């Protein structure tokens, strides 16, 4: 079974009851992860969650099948959640579907994979599997999604408030959902007792994006601002910003840069495409300067190198959460120095 970003919501209920393997892929890791959580919420009894990494399954392909068919320590239901990159899990998934006996649900969020990957091809024609691909949303679609989430939580949002939530969440549907849930709790809203939400309520519960958000650090690293980066890394430590959350924000911006870079082509004008994207409301006007600087540093072959570096950093953080802050600081410093070098050469 195959789903797209557009029809996933209508497919989710049937897939949750019919499928045992779920492969969520595409450049929008946040959207893929949110889809996985949606499927889990539709299980009658999700039970115990078992987390595995793609790197582990690549080293030991039989592990997935063994875990999926083993019994829970407490005798209840269980499901397996896998974070992987590309086709790391191909052999493990092949072993799983070739095995015999009942298996618990397996949900795979695969960054840097597409619906054309080997793993997707292995699953897409099976009635007991779902392959769904997600692209980073534009502001208009995420604003609409925020309003839909708000409706379900009993909040009445106008377009301006929904757009502010979408922007403040850094175009991450998971963070946007969290903000809506906090807003509903603050206003004591529910589907049975809906409440209107205004700018004052949003200000009361929202993070101070300019001071406490991820983007100043993201922009310093990707723009090659080596003078500002140490201060942003210090702020990260002082505010206890989650290293994985920061890295996901970097990856979302890089996915956005990749899409814009593809529209520029080999000989196009960065300034012209930036202006076009801004008019189409796919770029917030305040972000135009940062995105322009970042494209000058990473447009072309350098983009591929940046993506590879981020994948290595992602694996390192997932494999060593204790040293996550140090690993992230080292990785972002390397990226910033490379961006600064590219800017000087151009």
VOPAGU-2260 file (C-alpha; in pm, 1 decimal, decimal comma):
REM VOPAGU-2260
SITE   aa  ch    i         X         Y         Z
SITE  UNK   A    0       0,0       0,0       0,0
SITE  UNK   A    1     127,0     344,1     -86,1
SITE  UNK   A    2      19,8     684,1      46,7
SITE  UNK   A    3     110,6    1039,7     -34,4
SITE  UNK   A    4     129,6    1344,3     185,8
SITE  UNK   A    5    -206,3    1453,8      45,4
SITE  UNK   A    6    -401,6    1135,1     115,2
SITE  UNK   A    7    -226,7     998,4     425,0
SITE  UNK   A    8    -491,6    1132,9     664,6
SITE  UNK   A    9    -763,0     944,1     476,8
SITE  UNK   A   10    -552,2     627,4     454,4
SITE  UNK   A   11    -422,1     616,0     812,4
SITE  UNK   A   12    -715,8     437,9     981,6
SITE  UNK   A   13    -729,1     158,8     724,9
SITE  UNK   A   14    -350,4     121,7     727,0
SITE  UNK   A   15    -335,1     102,7    1107,9
SITE  UNK   A   16    -582,4    -186,7    1112,3
SITE  UNK   A   17    -451,4    -367,0     804,6
SITE  UNK   A   18     -72,2    -321,4     796,8
SITE  UNK   A   19     212,1    -456,4    1005,2
SITE  UNK   A   20     504,9    -264,7     852,4
SITE  UNK   A   21     505,9     111,4     798,8
SITE  UNK   A   22     780,1     293,1     603,6
SITE  UNK   A   23     770,8     673,2     634,8
SITE  UNK   A   24    1023,0     854,9     417,4
SITE  UNK   A   25    1095,4    1178,5     231,6
SITE  UNK   A   26    1277,4    1502,4     310,9
SITE  UNK   A   27    1029,9    1610,2     582,1
SITE  UNK   A   28    1148,8    1409,3     882,2
SITE  UNK   A   29     907,9    1596,9    1108,0
SITE  UNK   A   30     610,3    1504,8     888,8
SITE  UNK   A   31     720,8    1141,5     867,1
SITE  UNK   A   32     763,6    1118,3    1245,6
SITE  UNK   A   33     423,9    1281,6    1301,1
SITE  UNK   A   34     267,2    1027,5    1064,3
SITE  UNK   A   35     424,2     742,8    1261,2
SITE  UNK   A   36     278,2     884,8    1582,8
SITE  UNK   A   37     -61,2     913,3    1412,7
SITE  UNK   A   38     -54,2     543,8    1322,9
SITE  UNK   A   39      46,6     448,7    1678,2
SITE  UNK   A   40    -242,7     654,8    1817,4
SITE  UNK   A   41    -481,7     450,8    1600,5
SITE  UNK   A   42    -371,6     115,4    1739,8
SITE  UNK   A   43    -629,5     -30,4    1978,9
SITE  UNK   A   44    -347,2    -112,2    2221,9
SITE  UNK   A   45       3,0       1,4    2113,6
SITE  UNK   A   46     160,9    -156,3    2420,1
SITE  UNK   A   47     534,2    -142,7    2486,0
SITE  UNK   A   48     753,8      57,7    2246,2
SITE  UNK   A   49    1087,3     -89,3    2135,8
SITE  UNK   A   50    1332,6     158,0    1979,2
SITE  UNK   A   51    1589,5      39,9    1725,3
SITE  UNK   A   52    1827,9     228,9    1498,1
SITE  UNK   A   53    1890,9     169,8    1130,2
SITE  UNK   A   54    2262,4     135,7    1199,6
SITE  UNK   A   55    2194,5    -151,6    1442,7
SITE  UNK   A   56    1972,4    -328,9    1190,3
SITE  UNK   A   57    2225,9    -284,7     913,4
SITE  UNK   A   58    2488,3    -456,5    1129,7
SITE  UNK   A   59    2247,0    -729,2    1241,9
SITE  UNK   A   60    1965,1    -774,3     986,8
SITE  UNK   A   61    1800,0   -1063,0    1175,6
SITE  UNK   A   62    1742,6    -843,5    1482,4
SITE  UNK   A   63    1424,2    -681,4    1350,5
SITE  UNK   A   64    1246,3   -1009,9    1282,5
SITE  UNK   A   65    1358,0   -1154,2    1615,6
SITE  UNK   A   66    1235,9    -851,2    1809,4
SITE  UNK   A   67     907,5    -829,4    1617,8
SITE  UNK   A   68     823,6   -1193,4    1689,1
SITE  UNK   A   69     941,9   -1208,5    2049,8
SITE  UNK   A   70     697,2   -1168,9    2335,9
SITE  UNK   A   71     679,9    -863,3    2557,6
SITE  UNK   A   72     852,0    -895,8    2893,7
SITE  UNK   A   73     517,2    -825,5    3059,5
SITE  UNK   A   74     309,6   -1034,8    2818,7
SITE  UNK   A   75     126,4    -741,6    2657,5
SITE  UNK   A   76     128,5    -583,2    2314,2
SITE  UNK   A   77     432,2    -409,5    2172,4
SITE  UNK   A   78     542,4    -215,7    1864,8
SITE  UNK   A   79     884,1    -135,8    1720,1
SITE  UNK   A   80     992,9     215,0    1622,6
SITE  UNK   A   81    1297,0     241,8    1395,1
SITE  UNK   A   82    1489,4     556,6    1303,1
SITE  UNK   A   83    1706,2     496,3     998,9
SITE  UNK   A   84    1876,7     668,0     708,5
SITE  UNK   A   85    1833,2     574,2     346,0
SITE  UNK   A   86    1816,2     199,6     284,0
SITE  UNK   A   87    1991,0      91,4     605,1
SITE  UNK   A   88    1697,8    -131,7     701,2
SITE  UNK   A   89    1644,6    -304,2     364,5
SITE  UNK   A   90    1792,8    -641,6     458,6
SITE  UNK   A   91    1629,7    -632,9     801,3
SITE  UNK   A   92    1287,2    -564,7     649,7
SITE  UNK   A   93    1340,9    -838,7     391,6
SITE  UNK   A   94    1415,4   -1084,6     672,2
SITE  UNK   A   95    1110,1    -966,4     864,7
SITE  UNK   A   96     860,0   -1016,6     582,0
SITE  UNK   A   97    1015,8   -1348,6     478,6
SITE  UNK   A   98     981,3   -1487,4     831,5
SITE  UNK   A   99     695,6   -1691,7     973,5
SITE  UNK   A  100     479,7   -1634,5    1278,0
SITE  UNK   A  101     295,3   -1332,1    1411,1
SITE  UNK   A  102     495,3   -1011,3    1437,6
SITE  UNK   A  103     418,9    -687,6    1617,9
SITE  UNK   A  104     378,2    -364,9    1417,6
SITE  UNK   A  105     702,9    -210,5    1289,4
SITE  UNK   A  106     719,2     163,0    1213,2
SITE  UNK   A  107    1023,9     297,4    1027,5
SITE  UNK   A  108    1105,2     666,8     989,8
SITE  UNK   A  109    1373,9     679,3     721,4
SITE  UNK   A  110    1548,6    1010,9     663,8
SITE  UNK   A  111    1710,8    1054,9     320,2
SITE  UNK   A  112    1501,3     770,3     179,0
SITE  UNK   A  113    1232,7     812,9     -85,7
SITE  UNK   A  114     945,6     607,2    -221,1
SITE  UNK   A  115    1187,9     495,4    -493,1
SITE  UNK   A  116    1431,7     338,6    -244,6
SITE  UNK   A  117    1487,7     -37,2    -231,8
SITE  UNK   A  118    1304,6     -70,1      99,1
SITE  UNK   A  119    1001,7     118,1     -34,5
SITE  UNK   A  120     995,3    -100,0    -347,3
SITE  UNK   A  121    1006,1    -406,9    -123,4
SITE  UNK   A  122     691,4    -296,1      60,8
SITE  UNK   A  123     475,8     -78,1    -162,5
SITE  UNK   A  124     282,4    -357,7    -337,2
SITE  UNK   A  125     209,4    -551,6     -18,6
SITE  UNK   A  126    -137,9    -526,0     132,9
SITE  UNK   A  127      11,9    -560,7     482,0
SITE  UNK   A  128     257,9    -270,8     448,4
SITE  UNK   A  129     237,7     105,5     403,6
SITE  UNK   A  130     488,3     332,7     229,5
SITE  UNK   A  131     429,7     706,8     272,4
SITE  UNK   A  132     651,1     993,0     157,1
SITE  UNK   A  133     651,8    1342,9     304,8
SITE  UNK   A  134     784,9    1674,1     173,6
SITE  UNK   A  135     847,1    1984,3     386,6
SITE  UNK   A  136     521,8    2180,3     400,3
SITE  UNK   A  137     492,9    2532,8     273,1
SITE  UNK   A  138     356,4    2797,9     503,8
SITE  UNK   A  139       6,1    2781,9     358,8
SITE  UNK   A  140     -33,9    2406,0     402,8
SITE  UNK   A  141     115,0    2404,1     754,0
SITE  UNK   A  142    -112,5    2692,4     855,4
SITE  UNK   A  143    -408,7    2487,9     734,1
SITE  UNK   A  144    -281,7    2186,2     929,9
SITE  UNK   A  145    -250,5    2399,7    1244,6
SITE  UNK   A  146    -611,3    2512,1    1209,9
SITE  UNK   A  147    -722,1    2150,7    1164,3
SITE  UNK   A  148    -533,4    2045,3    1478,9
SITE  UNK   A  149    -684,9    2340,5    1664,8
SITE  UNK   A  150   -1036,7    2242,3    1557,6
SITE  UNK   A  151    -980,7    1897,1    1704,8
SITE  UNK   A  152    -858,2    2049,9    2030,7
SITE  UNK   A  153   -1153,5    2287,5    2063,0
SITE  UNK   A  154    -967,2    2603,8    1964,4
SITE  UNK   A  155   -1096,6    2866,1    1725,4
SITE  UNK   A  156    -796,5    3014,2    1543,5
SITE  UNK   A  157    -802,5    3281,7    1278,6
SITE  UNK   A  158    -555,8    3258,7     990,7
SITE  UNK   A  159    -311,1    3505,2    1142,4
SITE  UNK   A  160    -276,1    3317,2    1473,0
SITE  UNK   A  161    -244,9    2981,6    1293,9
SITE  UNK   A  162      26,5    3127,2    1068,7
SITE  UNK   A  163     215,5    3265,0    1369,1
SITE  UNK   A  164     211,0    2921,0    1529,6
SITE  UNK   A  165     337,2    2762,7    1205,9
SITE  UNK   A  166     621,9    3013,9    1177,6
SITE  UNK   A  167     710,3    2993,4    1545,3
SITE  UNK   A  168     735,1    2614,5    1520,3
SITE  UNK   A  169     998,8    2646,7    1246,8
SITE  UNK   A  170     764,1    2468,8    1001,2
SITE  UNK   A  171     774,1    2156,7    1222,3
SITE  UNK   A  172     429,7    1997,8    1256,9
SITE  UNK   A  173     528,1    1828,6    1584,4
SITE  UNK   A  174     621,5    2158,3    1750,2
SITE  UNK   A  175     310,5    2323,6    1606,5
SITE  UNK   A  176      91,1    2051,2    1754,7
SITE  UNK   A  177     261,4    2097,1    2091,7
SITE  UNK   A  178     191,4    2471,2    2082,0
SITE  UNK   A  179    -175,8    2409,8    2000,7
SITE  UNK   A  180    -205,4    2159,9    2286,0
SITE  UNK   A  181     -49,5    2409,6    2530,3
SITE  UNK   A  182    -282,4    2680,8    2406,3
SITE  UNK   A  183    -587,4    2457,1    2450,7
SITE  UNK   A  184    -478,0    2368,4    2804,1
SITE  UNK   A  185    -414,4    2734,3    2889,7
SITE  UNK   A  186    -761,4    2836,4    2766,4
SITE  UNK   A  187    -932,5    2524,9    2908,4
SITE  UNK   A  188   -1062,7    2449,6    2560,4
SITE  UNK   A  189   -1207,1    2118,0    2447,5
SITE  UNK   A  190   -1418,9    1993,6    2155,3
SITE  UNK   A  191   -1721,1    2006,9    2386,1
SITE  UNK   A  192   -1635,4    2358,3    2502,3
SITE  UNK   A  193   -1447,0    2540,3    2222,1
SITE  UNK   A  194   -1268,8    2866,7    2298,7
SITE  UNK   A  195   -1128,8    3141,9    2075,9
SITE  UNK   A  196    -752,8    3199,8    2087,6
SITE  UNK   A  197    -601,7    3543,9    2037,7
SITE  UNK   A  198    -253,2    3689,8    2013,4
SITE  UNK   A  199    -242,7    3763,6    2386,8
SITE  UNK   A  200    -303,5    3398,0    2475,0
SITE  UNK   A  201     -43,7    3283,9    2224,0
SITE  UNK   A  202     210,9    3523,8    2372,3
SITE  UNK   A  203     135,2    3393,1    2720,4
SITE  UNK   A  204     214,5    3028,6    2635,6
SITE  UNK   A  205     460,7    3063,0    2347,4
SITE  UNK   A  206     837,6    3045,9    2355,2
SITE  UNK   A  207    1016,7    3370,2    2280,0
SITE  UNK   A  208    1126,3    3253,9    1940,1
SITE  UNK   A  209    1390,3    3519,8    1882,7
SITE  UNK   A  210    1557,7    3451,7    2218,8
SITE  UNK   A  211    1480,3    3088,7    2298,7
SITE  UNK   A  212    1435,1    2929,4    1956,6
SITE  UNK   A  213    1671,6    2723,5    1749,0
SITE  UNK   A  214    1698,2    2948,5    1445,7
SITE  UNK   A  215    1969,0    3193,7    1559,8
SITE  UNK   A  216    2200,9    2896,2    1611,6
SITE  UNK   A  217    2088,9    2729,8    1288,2
SITE  UNK   A  218    2149,7    3048,4    1090,6
SITE  UNK   A  219    2489,6    3114,2    1246,7
SITE  UNK   A  220    2610,6    2764,2    1153,3
SITE  UNK   A  221    2471,3    2742,9     800,0
SITE  UNK   A  222    2563,5    3102,4     712,0
SITE  UNK   A  223    2925,5    3053,5     821,3
SITE  UNK   A  224    2900,5    3320,5    1092,9
SITE  UNK   A  225    3194,5    3190,0    1295,0
SITE  UNK   A  226    3208,3    3505,8    1506,8
SITE  UNK   A  227    2851,3    3462,7    1630,8
SITE  UNK   A  228    2849,2    3083,8    1659,1
SITE  UNK   A  229    3034,4    3052,3    1996,2
SITE  UNK   A  230    2780,9    3279,7    2163,3
SITE  UNK   A  231    2491,6    3078,1    2017,9
SITE  UNK   A  232    2648,6    2751,9    2137,6
SITE  UNK   A  233    2685,2    2902,7    2485,2
SITE  UNK   A  234    2318,6    3004,7    2474,4
SITE  UNK   A  235    2228,1    2648,6    2374,5
SITE  UNK   A  236    2396,9    2517,1    2688,5
SITE  UNK   A  237    2255,0    2785,7    2916,6
SITE  UNK   A  238    1898,2    2727,7    2794,8
SITE  UNK   A  239    1940,5    2347,5    2784,5
SITE  UNK   A  240    1822,6    2332,2    2423,4
SITE  UNK   A  241    1780,0    1972,8    2312,3
SITE  UNK   A  242    2071,1    1880,5    2076,4
SITE  UNK   A  243    1853,0    1652,5    1864,5
SITE  UNK   A  244    1588,3    1924,2    1839,1
SITE  UNK   A  245    1851,3    2173,1    1722,5
SITE  UNK   A  246    1984,0    1926,9    1465,9
SITE  UNK   A  247    1633,6    1861,0    1334,7
SITE  UNK   A  248    1591,2    2236,8    1289,5
SITE  UNK   A  249    1918,0    2243,4    1090,9
SITE  UNK   A  250    1797,5    1951,5     878,4
SITE  UNK   A  251    1465,5    2122,6     806,5
SITE  UNK   A  252    1642,5    2436,7     689,5
SITE  UNK   A  253    1880,4    2229,8     473,7
SITE  UNK   A  254    1582,0    2049,1     318,8
SITE  UNK   A  255    1434,7    2390,4     237,7
SITE  UNK   A  256    1766,1    2505,8      90,1
SITE  UNK   A  257    1781,6    2190,3    -120,1
SITE  UNK   A  258    1438,6    2255,2    -268,5
SITE  UNK   A  259    1522,6    2616,5    -349,6
SITE  UNK   A  260    1862,9    2518,0    -489,0
SITE  UNK   A  261    1693,3    2276,0    -730,4
SITE  UNK   A  262    1475,3    2561,8    -857,8
SITE  UNK   A  263    1782,2    2780,2    -914,6
SITE  UNK   A  264    1955,5    2523,7   -1134,7
SITE  UNK   A  265    2315,9    2549,3   -1248,7
SITE  UNK   A  266    2312,6    2902,8   -1384,0
SITE  UNK   A  267    2007,2    3067,1   -1228,6
SITE  UNK   A  268    1995,9    3373,4   -1007,5
SITE  UNK   A  269    1974,0    3310,6    -634,4
SITE  UNK   A  270    1825,4    3655,8    -577,1
SITE  UNK   A  271    1552,9    3603,8    -838,5
SITE  UNK   A  272    1448,3    3265,3    -700,9
SITE  UNK   A  273    1450,8    3396,8    -341,9
SITE  UNK   A  274    1220,3    3678,9    -447,4
SITE  UNK   A  275     989,8    3437,7    -629,7
SITE  UNK   A  276     974,7    3202,4    -329,2
SITE  UNK   A  277     898,2    3495,0    -100,1
SITE  UNK   A  278     611,2    3612,9    -319,0
SITE  UNK   A  279     473,2    3257,2    -317,4
SITE  UNK   A  280     489,8    3271,0      66,3
SITE  UNK   A  281     724,7    2974,0      82,7
SITE  UNK   A  282     987,0    3199,3     246,1
SITE  UNK   A  283     911,9    3438,1     529,9
SITE  UNK   A  284    1040,8    3784,7     444,9
SITE  UNK   A  285    1253,7    3796,2     761,1
SITE  UNK   A  286    1435,0    3478,9     648,8
SITE  UNK   A  287    1529,0    3604,9     301,5
SITE  UNK   A  288    1871,7    3739,1     402,4
SITE  UNK   A  289    1973,4    3424,3     593,5
SITE  UNK   A  290    1853,7    3190,7     320,7
SITE  UNK   A  291    2031,1    3393,9      52,8
SITE  UNK   A  292    2363,2    3375,8     242,4
SITE  UNK   A  293    2319,4    3005,4     304,3
SITE  UNK   A  294    2244,9    2929,2     -60,2
SITE  UNK   A  295    2558,8    3114,1    -167,2
SITE  UNK   A  296    2758,4    2886,7      63,6
SITE  UNK   A  297    2584,1    2556,6     -13,0
SITE  UNK   A  298    2439,0    2579,8    -365,1
SITE  UNK   A  299    2568,5    2310,2    -598,6
SITE  UNK   A  300    2792,7    2014,1    -507,0
SITE  UNK   A  301    2847,2    2151,7    -157,2
SITE  UNK   A  302    2482,9    2075,3     -76,4
SITE  UNK   A  303    2544,2    1702,5    -112,4
SITE  UNK   A  304    2845,6    1721,9     117,0
SITE  UNK   A  305    2642,5    1912,8     374,3
SITE  UNK   A  306    2364,7    1652,1     370,3
SITE  UNK   A  307    2618,9    1371,5     416,4
SITE  UNK   A  308    2777,5    1554,9     709,2
SITE  UNK   A  309    2437,7    1603,1     873,2
SITE  UNK   A  310    2356,5    1233,6     833,8
SITE  UNK   A  311    2682,3    1142,5    1007,6
SITE  UNK   A  312    2607,0    1390,2    1284,5
SITE  UNK   A  313    2251,7    1257,5    1321,7
SITE  UNK   A  314    2377,7     901,6    1363,9
SITE  UNK   A  315    2638,9    1014,9    1614,6
SITE  UNK   A  316    2379,1    1196,1    1826,7
SITE  UNK   A  317    2139,2     901,6    1825,0
SITE  UNK   A  318    2422,3     665,2    1915,2
SITE  UNK   A  319    2565,4     875,1    2199,4
SITE  UNK   A  320    2301,8    1092,3    2364,4
SITE  UNK   A  321    2522,9    1153,4    2669,8
SITE  UNK   A  322    2776,0    1345,8    2459,1
SITE  UNK   A  323    2508,4    1493,9    2231,0
SITE  UNK   A  324    2575,4    1857,3    2322,4
SITE  UNK   A  325    2948,7    1825,5    2256,8
SITE  UNK   A  326    2899,9    1632,3    1931,7
SITE  UNK   A  327    2651,1    1889,5    1805,8
SITE  UNK   A  328    2880,3    2181,0    1893,3
SITE  UNK   A  329    3170,3    2015,4    1708,8
SITE  UNK   A  330    2954,0    1934,9    1407,0
SITE  UNK   A  331    2803,3    2282,0    1377,2
SITE  UNK   A  332    3146,1    2441,9    1413,7
SITE  UNK   A  333    3277,0    2229,3    1126,1
SITE  UNK   A  334    2977,0    2325,4     913,1
SITE  UNK   A  335    3015,1    2696,4     995,6
SITE  UNK   A  336    3384,9    2694,6     902,2
SITE  UNK   A  337    3305,6    2521,3     572,6
SITE  UNK   A  338    3031,7    2775,0     495,4
SITE  UNK   A  339    3267,2    3063,1     576,9
SITE  UNK   A  340    3530,0    2914,2     345,2
SITE  UNK   A  341    3276,6    2879,5      63,3
SITE  UNK   A  342    3164,4    3239,7     110,0
SITE  UNK   A  343    3524,5    3364,9      82,9
SITE  UNK   A  344    3587,6    3165,4    -235,5
SITE  UNK   A  345    3271,5    3301,5    -398,3
